[in-house]
Amino acid sequence: MAIDTKLTSQKKDFPAWYNEVVKLADLIDYGPVKGTIIFKPYGYAIWENIQKIFNEKIVNDGVENAYFPVFIPESFLKKEKEHVEGFSPELAVVTHAGGEKLDEPVVVRPTSETIMYDAFSRWISSYRDLPLRINQWCNVVRWELRTKPFLRTTEFLWQEGHSVFETKEEADKEMLKRLNNYRDFYEKVLAIPVFTGKKSEIEKFAGALYSTSCEALLKDGKALQAATSHNLGQNFAKPFNIQYESKEGKREYVWQSSWGISTRSIGSIILTHGDDKGLVLPPAIAPVQVIIIPICKDNKEKEAVLKAIKEITSKFGTDIRIKVDDRENLSPGWKFNEWEIKGVPLRIEVGPKDVKGKSITVVRRDENEKKQIKSNKLDVKNLLKEIQSNLFKEALRFKEENTHKVTDFKAFQKDLEEKKGFYLAPWCEDSKCELEIKEKTKATTRVIPFDIDKPQKGEKCFHCGKEAKAFVYFAKAY
Amino acid sequence: MAIDTKLTSQKKDFPAWYNEVVKLADLIDYGPVKGTIIFKPYGYAIWENIQKIFNEKIVNDGVENAYFPVFIPESFLKKEKEHVEGFSPELAVVTHAGGEKLDEPVVVRPTSETIMYDAFSRWISSYRDLPLRINQWCNVVRWELRTKPFLRTTEFLWQEGHSVFETKEEADKEMLKRLNNYRDFYEKVLAIPVFTGKKSEIEKFAGALYSTSCEALLKDGKALQAATSHNLGQNFAKPFNIQYESKEGKREYVWQSSWGISTRSIGSIILTHGDDKGLVLPPAIAPVQVIIIPICKDNKEKEAVLKAIKEITSKFGTDIRIKVDDRENLSPGWKFNEWEIKGVPLRIEVGPKDVKGKSITVVRRDENEKKQIKSNKLDVKNLLKEIQSNLFKEALRFKEENTHKVTDFKAFQKDLEEKKGFYLAPWCEDSKCELEIKEKTKATTRVIPFDIDKPQKGEKCFHCGKEAKAFVYFAKAY
């Protein structure tokens, strides 16, 4: 586990920096099958923290966890036309099992709408069975051509929530609620400000009536779809025949929404907060929040220092994730380097001098400045809170700095070359226009924000000059 | 969700009772692919409780959680001869992905030794990297011919722990420690007493040096392998080339152990504690520990009753899992029936009379007797503790009643027809003899217990008459 390599700087080669940091911080290893990754303990612990916090949120809100099979009959996928068109190029197919060729191949779930909704059609018979809110935490497989740790992997982990209602209005409300859950989670837990809004027809989920998403702005100026929430309308209810008897005794199709956040979120943390020294983890999800490094020349000194550390940490409270790095064969400098790369929010160094003077050295990962403080003045909880809010503030500043308005397509093309970020433009909402813009600039529509008024009558699409119907954010996607 | 069916009695048809109860208690639904099940929220919540308790145990003990890919190249499986022979009849194979035929088929993991150990060979280089203890909670797939909810399903959920050491002694010690973890977990959490010991050569894990297991005795007298812990020796270390440099600077192969418990454990709960009224869940893992049923004729009564319930439950403490069933369209009798089938440990009925007299009706699921008690005398925590320990006591009594010693094979054959249970017999440890016994009686060796002395010199195998080498438990497996 020797960390003897220096990280490539972000400025020099951002993708190289990313590939190096996920390995050096010991987050992942590569799996033997194309595009798969191994979540090593340090990387998986971040996911466990994300799971714990988000799961508590939705379960307290009445969502029920369940688990559906990983294998879906091919025929299920085919029941919704857009759905199968969207997913079939990415499917992994089991054709042989138990030593025999299967009569019907089964796919490894790329998402679970079809297998869940087949069951829902049996579970739901009356309005009394609604609303139904089912969630699962599981692995899914999408066989992608180009992969990248966390951001796009053959197999990834996620939660997929599936909600069922009597009316479109309820499904709309649920969809917005979950989108807001994700935005809050990104902002408050991952310290990442996001753009939220509606997806274009082209960018929506295969099978949805319409989709919404949270979009993060990464340090290289690119966009990352960070979580999605869809209104599925009755697009699945009809082919899967999910009907309920209404209060009035009529048979009606249900309205549905689905919503998900995945291990991609770990990638967004790295690409939002990381710096040339490595990861910078928000305290809320950092596997180790405080790393404590004893500094001592010999065993006698060590004893005194470890005793002092015990005293200091005993006052932290049980909910702080602390680690004392007392490995013997490594120098303090080596340890500083390792825990910096790993993005631990707070480092405390305790040496024999500190023991005598009752002072300690504290280094915030977001500042990288050594500060001496009296150990009885140390308020770890508050420091972590400050780091958390500082990371968000810094990311928000970056986001605002890199959000631009454009009305002229030529200027947009030129700006895209030089200036990072998201570009808000008046747009016609025409798919053909969208594809042309993509071809010319490699930028795609990210979201149509809810909190910005529609263009005024007479305003033109910045690309094709037709009537503008909405303001939309464009950006290059990761 | 109408529960209008009466359960078949256990005496009449035990397998039918089981198939009915898993559905009526709303634990599962069947998946569309052969042998798969859907863990419905109530069933999945039991698994979440199992996970939480066992995970805390091992993580506090220094085990690190990780996540490895679900896809394993076929060639990996083939590296260990016994391993591939054991698992190849049960593999699900992905031959096509991303719209193309794969150059090398990949299997959906039936267990993760091979993919983990390939990684371990990169992660381990020095004695300083040892011991290594990695665990994952995941889904695995084994394509079995005969399946049964929880007990044997095409896909199941489990934890698999994988530990790596410098010496055989350490691997032995770890194997025993995990076996004891499982025994403790079964006894203290699931209230199920188990037989523990070593597996025979034939019954061991494919690829292990030797295996141990916890075996549960079910109500129908059959045995269920409830958790396993293996010493893998260097059987995988050699083909996967997992070597470390010792303190003395020599290259050595590691010693390994692996250990697992699965969703089969839910089956063992049902089949140990269930009765003719349905499930009986140990409080430690019951999704709902206390069900409270308001009994009232009209809305005015309801208001007073719900207020009284609020008052009563406010004294329970936050760590008790309570549910108030205030559904309007169902009668109290219907609700009693439903929560009995679902095995909720404690039922409290609160009606308007109870409100006035400050007394309530309490029914323990393990007793099914109505008791009136003053609400200020209600000690829910203690009642749950009593139920938990009573369930264990009852299961232990049943286990002792159905554990027999045999020395005569003919008597054993006859007894097996009439008397349920585990039979301890002096045995030669010869695989040929074992297979003959299986053919004649359908009984298999379960475990060679650690806590029973070896046969004295001169004692003969109860079947073949050769020198007896060990006492072993025989039973028919589920």
Interface residues (C-beta under 8 A of the other chain):
Chain A: M1 D29 G31 P32 V33 T36 I37 I38 F39 K40 P41 Y44 A45 W47 E48 E64 N65 A66 Y67 F68 P69 V70 F71 I72 P73 F76 S88 P89 E90 L91 A92 V93 V94 T95 H96 A97 G98 G99 P105 V106 V108 I115 D118 A119 R122 W123 R128 D129 I134 C138 N139 V141 W143 E144 L145 T154 E155 L157 N329
Chain B: M1 D29 G31 P32 V33 T36 I37 I38 F39 K40 P41 Y44 A45 W47 E48 E64 N65 A66 Y67 F68 P69 V70 F71 I72 P73 F76 S88 P89 E90 L91 A92 V93 V94 T95 H96 A97 G98 G99 P105 V106 V108 I115 D118 A119 R122 W123 R128 D129 I134 C138 N139 V141 W143 E144 L145 T154 E155 L157 N329
